[in-house]
């Protein structure tokens, strides 16, 4: 049973480091579903953005403990995928007009 690609790829990670990686080494970071695997992520990116994927690396980012005064809570953990595109492939998130 195949899942919807939009249920696997949740959003792009837009930080200074991820922007630099996209420009220099053609790597794009995404927040992905916690239960997704590398094959599902590869297929979802290829289907959503019509590109060819060279490799996928995944990282489970643990939640941080945060405090507000004497109260303590924990942020939820999440999963990040770094997708390397094949040579000549690009994904543009912000179009220049």
Residue pairs with C-beta under 8 A, 6 or more apart in sequence:
3 40
5 43
5 44
5 45
5 47
5 48
6 44
6 48
7 33
8 32
8 33
8 36
8 40
8 41
8 44
9 30
9 32
9 41
9 44
9 45
9 48
10 30
10 31
10 32
10 33
11 30
11 31
12 18
12 28
12 29
12 30
12 31
12 93
13 29
13 30
13 31
13 80
14 93
15 29
18 28
18 29
21 27
21 28
21 29
21 82
22 28
25 84
26 84
26 85
26 87
26 89
26 90
27 82
27 83
27 84
27 85
28 82
28 83
28 85
28 91
29 80
29 81
29 82
29 83
30 41
30 45
30 80
30 81
30 83
31 78
31 79
31 80
32 41
32 58
32 79
32 80
32 81
33 79
34 60
34 77
34 78
34 79
36 44
36 79
36 81
38 56
38 58
38 81
41 56
41 58
41 81
41 83
42 53
42 56
42 83
45 51
45 53
45 56
45 83
46 52
46 53
49 91
51 85
51 86
51 89
51 90
51 91
52 85
52 86
52 89
53 83
53 84
53 85
53 86
54 84
54 85
54 86
55 83
55 84
56 81
56 82
56 83
56 84
57 81
57 82
57 84
58 79
58 80
58 81
58 82
59 79
59 80
59 81
59 82
60 77
60 78
60 79
61 77
61 78
61 79
61 80
62 77
63 74
63 75
63 76
63 77
63 78
64 74
64 75
65 72
65 73
65 74
65 75
66 72
66 73
66 74
66 75
67 73
85 91
